[in-house]
Amino acid sequence: MTVGLTHYLLLSAVLFSIGLYGALAKRNAIIILMCIEIMLVGVSIALVAFSRYVTPQLLTGQVFVIFILVVAAAEAAVGLAIIMAIYRNYDTIDATKIDLMKW
């Protein structure tokens, strides 16, 4: 059995779905950030798979994945800095208990 485009897209959809469920269902801000990272990994797998199976001569999918990884690293750094600032003010990282209007 060979691994084809369908298998990669199925893996990508499963990862994206797990990340989406976690981002919508969880209350911990760090878990929400981790689930967003899982969603980005799912999109990256889909881009590389399409690039490999549709236009194998071009590296457009891989180039987009590099940009996604750079954005994900910046998002993680900024997101963790925001979470640390919120924790200092509220002593919690529960997303349902954070009300940014009462600073």
N, C-alpha and C positions, 0 to 999 in steps of 0.2 A: 504494500500500500504506500502510495506516495502522498506527501503532504502538499496540498494545493492551496489556491487562493481562498477557497471556502473555509478551510480549517483556520487560517490566519484571521479571517474576518469574523469567524465565530468566536475565537479567543478574544479578539478585540472587542466585540460586542459584550461578551461576558464580563471582561474587566471594566468596561465603561459602565455597565449596568450595576456592578458591585460598587463602584465608586459613586455613582449617582445615588444609589440607595443609602449608602453611608453618609453622603453629604446632606441628604434630606432628612434622614431619620435620627442621626446622632446629635447629641447636645454639646459634647466636648469640642472646643474650638480646635484643638490640636488634631483630633480624629477627623474633623471636617477638612482640615488642610491636607491630611494624609489621603483622604478619599478623593480630593481634587487631583492630587498627584497620580493616583491610580487611574483616574479618568484620562489624564494626559498621556499616560503610558499606553492606554488602550487606543487612543487616537494615533499615537506614534507607530504602534504595530500596524494599524490599518494603512497608514501612509507608506510605510516601507513595503508592505505586501503589495499594494497597488503599484508602487514604483517597480518592484521586482517582476511582477507578472504582466503588467501592461506595457511598460517601456523599460526593458532591462538595460538598454544602452545608456539611458539618462540617469542621473543621480538626484533627481528633483525631490523624491520622497525622503532620501537620506539628508538632504540639505534642510528640508523643512523640519525634520526631527531634531537636527542640531539647534535650530531656532527654538523649537519647543522646549528642549532641555535647558537652554539659556533662560527662557522665560520662566520655566518651572523653578530653577534655582533662585532667580530673583524673587519670584512669588513666595517661595519658602522663607527666604531671608526677611523680606518685608512683613510677611504674615506672622512670623515668630516674633519679630520686634513689636508689632502691634499687640499681639497676645500678651507679651511680657508687660507692656505699658498698661493694658487693661487689667492684668492681674495685680499690678501694683496699686491700682486705684480701687478695685472692687474685691480683691481677695478671692476671686473665682474665675474660671474660664468656661463656665457653663453658658452656652450661647443664649439660652432662654432667660437668664437672669441679668444679662448685660443690657442696660438702658443708657445709651450714650447721650441722651438729652439731659441728664441730671449731673453734669460735671460741675 
